[in-house]
Amino acid sequence: MKGAIVFAVAMLMIGPTTRALLSGRLGAFGDWLGAWAPFSYLIVALVLAAPIYAIQMMLSWPKPAEPENPMAKYLRESPPPDAD
């Protein structure tokens, strides 16, 4: 699946229209980043830190307790095997 996605992205990047669009967007982003310097750096830092924090929170989330078997109290103990 990853190979198909990489192939599709590579095919999109070959087209001159797509390259022009992406380079234009990156240029506009760079201009915005410089124009709104302190505020924009904070926004970019939050956007980049949010997935890292979410992954860390998911990894440290407590594991749910296993529910007790309600039928366990009705099970008979099997007799010990005969030692011959």
N, C-alpha and C positions, 0 to 999 in steps of 0.2 A: 504494500500500500504506500509506503514511504517513497518508493521508487517512482510510482505513478505521479505522486504529488510533485516530486522534484522535477520529473519530466515535464509536467504541465507548466510549472513555474518557468522552467528553462525555455519552453516554447513561447510563453508570453513575453519573456525578456528579449527574444529575438526580434520581435516586431518593432519597427521604428516609432510607431505611435505610442506604444506602451512605454518604451524607453524615454521618449520625450515627456510623457505624462509624469512618470515617476521622477525624472530629474527635475521637472518643474515643481512638483510637490515638495521634494527634498530642499530645493532652493528656497521655496516659500517658507518652509519650516525653519530653515537656517536664518532667514530674515526676521521671522517672528521671534525666534529665540534671542536674537540680538536686540531687537526693539523692546522686548518686555523682559530684559535680562534678569533681574532678581526674582520676579514673579514666575517667569517661565521655567527657570531652573528648579524651583520648588515643585511645580506641576510635573515636570519630567521626572524628578526624583520620586515623587509619589506614584506615578504611573509605573516606574520601573521597580519600586520596592513592594508594591501591592501583591504581585504574584509570588514573590519570595516569602513575604509574610504569610500568605495564604497556604503555601506549601508547608511552611514550618508549623503553622497551626494545625493542619491536617495530620502531620506526622506526630505531633505531640498530644493529639486528642486522646482522652482516656478510652480504653477498650471497653465495650459493653460486657457486663457480667453474663456468663452463661446461665440460662434459666435452669432451675432444678427440675429434674425429671419427676413429674407428678406420680408416675407409676412405680417409682423406685421403692416406696414403702410397701408395695404389694408383692414384690418379687421375693421368691423363696430363695434361701441360701442353698446352693447345691452342696450335696454331701462331699466331703473331701475324698479325693481318689484313694483307693486302697493301695497302700504301699506294700508290695510283695517282695 
